[in-house]
Amino acid sequence: MSAHTDACRWVYDADSDSWDTDCGQKHCFIADGPHENGYRFCPYCGTQLKVRRADAEAAHLTLKEGK
């Protein structure tokens, strides 16, 4: 678990079509990504959830291609 305090960064993992969290968890969605599913805070550590634009775009492209 990292020593983050102000936000939990979620990074998209295209190989597993899931999200890796700064707090050491892996989360997947049936459709779309964290913000589209109403996630504003990490359900694991409770800090504000942050997603890089590149990760959000990668997830969206994967979903559009049906992978």
Sequence and secondary structure as in RCSB ss.txt:
>XXXX:A:sequence
MSAHTDACRWVYDADSDSWDTDCGQKHCFIADGPHENGYRFCPYCGTQLKVRRADAEAAHLTLKEGK
>XXXX:A:secstr
     SEEEEEEETTTTEEEETTS EE  SSS TTTTT  B TTT SEEEE HHHHHHHHHHHHHT 
